[in-house]
Amino acid sequence: GNPGGSKYANSLTRGIVSGLNREAGQYSVGGMTYIQTDAAINPGNSGGPLVNMYGQVVGINSSKIITENYEGMGFAIPVTQARPIINELLSGGYIKGRTRLGIMIQEVDAGTSMMAQVPMGLRITQINGDSAFLGTDAQEGDIITALDGEAVTTLRDVSDLLTGYAP
């Protein structure tokens, strides 16, 4: 992976598998289970492959538990669960049957918020041609701070909220 960007590009960790079909708290909503691994998962290398000794992709590194009580507990989406999603993305550009806003967004973190004197949230960088935002007052550059009354500051916040809605 590329943890932290190009500074540590092409890093490799062992990724010993210590469990299959593991639940990972809020990320297991809807029955999703994961491969538990000790692979290092950091910003920049999540989304990278978990490979077997033959170089075959068996999972996609996605998350880790971060608490005082645990260390080195990473989770990968099994490739068998990811393949249908990958195929849909390649064929249509999005996943059918899931709620989507039809916009591209960029996180406005605390530092950017303070420097630019704008609220923390999610800046709209593009409104797609099939977005529900078309025909509203929303425009590129606007910062979303809440969805349906719930504060949002990260992409994860939006993803978590959207799982509660039907398309």
Secondary structure as the mmCIF struct_conf table of DSSP 4:
data_model
#
loop_
_struct_conf.conf_type_id
_struct_conf.id
_struct_conf.beg_label_comp_id
_struct_conf.beg_label_asym_id
_struct_conf.beg_label_seq_id
_struct_conf.end_label_comp_id
_struct_conf.end_label_asym_id
_struct_conf.end_label_seq_id
TURN_TY1_P TURN_TY1_P1 PRO A 3 GLY A 4
HELX_RH_3T_P HELX_RH_3T_P1 GLY A 5 TYR A 8
TURN_TY1_P TURN_TY1_P2 ALA A 9 ASN A 10
STRN STRN1 VAL A 17 ARG A 22
HELX_RH_3T_P HELX_RH_3T_P2 GLY A 25 GLY A 31
STRN STRN2 TYR A 34 THR A 37
TURN_TY1_P TURN_TY1_P3 PRO A 43 GLY A 47
STRN STRN3 PRO A 49 VAL A 51
TURN_TY1_P TURN_TY1_P4 MET A 53 TYR A 54
BEND BEND1 GLY A 55 GLY A 55
STRN STRN4 VAL A 57 LYS A 64
BEND BEND2 THR A 67 ASN A 69
BEND BEND3 GLY A 72 GLY A 72
STRN STRN5 GLY A 74 PRO A 78
HELX_RH_AL_P HELX_RH_AL_P1 VAL A 79 GLY A 92
BEND BEND4 GLY A 93 TYR A 94
TURN_TY1_P TURN_TY1_P5 LYS A 96 GLY A 97
BEND BEND5 ARG A 98 ARG A 98
STRN STRN6 ILE A 103 VAL A 108
HELX_RH_AL_P HELX_RH_AL_P2 ALA A 110 ALA A 116
TURN_TY1_P TURN_TY1_P6 GLN A 117 GLN A 117
BEND BEND6 MET A 120 MET A 120
STRN STRN7 GLY A 121 ILE A 127
TURN_TY1_P TURN_TY1_P7 GLY A 129 ASP A 130
TURN_TY1_P TURN_TY1_P8 ALA A 132 GLY A 135
BEND BEND7 THR A 136 ASP A 137
TURN_TY1_P TURN_TY1_P9 GLU A 140 GLY A 141
STRN STRN8 ILE A 143 ILE A 144
STRN STRN9 ALA A 146 LEU A 147
TURN_TY1_P TURN_TY1_P10 ASP A 148 GLY A 149
STRN STRN10 GLU A 150 ALA A 151
BEND BEND8 THR A 154 THR A 154
HELX_RH_AL_P HELX_RH_AL_P3 LEU A 155 LEU A 162
TURN_TY1_P TURN_TY1_P11 THR A 163 GLY A 164
BEND BEND9 TYR A 165 TYR A 165
#
